[in-house]
Amino acid sequence: MNTKGYGKLIEGTVIVLDLDKFKKVTKERGFNEYKPNIITGTLTHLVENFVRKWNAYVLYGLDYSRGTEEAVIIIPMIKPEEVLGDLEKIRREIEKLGATLSIGVSYGVIVNIKARNRREAYENITVKNALKALREAKRKGGNRIVIK
């Protein structure tokens, strides 16, 4: 991996979360897909609180103007087991609102920079592993947390 200009490499946890089949939920409930609704607005606040608590940062996805449907979160120097309880709380809160949330988690080397776009956000190998975990969660029916 070319790390020139990326700063110090450290280990940490990467979390990729995504609402399951949200276009379908949006249509069924008559939500405007370009404005926050009860689900995407709540997810925005839950992610924001999680990031604040764990001194993490959002690599990609936190969206105040439309509401958050997906996000990539990086937590330096924290193991996945330490945050599982909080991730489960987020998943349950979204479930209470009538939607489901899949979460992929991975631990490894992270790059401490903010992505300029979605493609750049998914370049790091640890982020790719978290994305694989997310896809596995969705293949298993969604609404679950998978750690790779």
C-alpha positions, 0 to 999 in steps of 0.5 A: 500500500502506498502510504506516502502523504497519509501520515502515521499508520496505526491499528484500529477498528473499522465499522461499515454500517448500512440500512438494509433495503432502505429504498423499499422502506422509503417507498413503503413509508412515503419518505422523501429520499432527499430529506432526513426522516425518522430513521436516517435522522436517528441514525445520524444522531446515533452515529454522531454520539458513537463517534463522540463516545469512542473518539472515532471519526467518520471516514465517509457517510455521515449526512446531515442534509439527507440523513445517514443511510451508510457510514464508515467509522474508524476508531484508532487503537480500539478492538472490535470487542470493546464497541460491540455493545454500543453497535448492538444498541444502535442496531436495536434502536433502528430496528425499533423504528421499523428498519434494519441495519447491517454492520461489518467490523474489522480490525487492522492497520488504518490510515488516519485521513478523511476520504474525499469520496466513497471510492477513496473511503473503501481503498484501505484493506481494513475498510475492505475487510469491514465491507466484506463483513457487511456483505456477509451480514446482508447475505445472512438476511441483514440486521446483524453484526459480523466481525472479520 
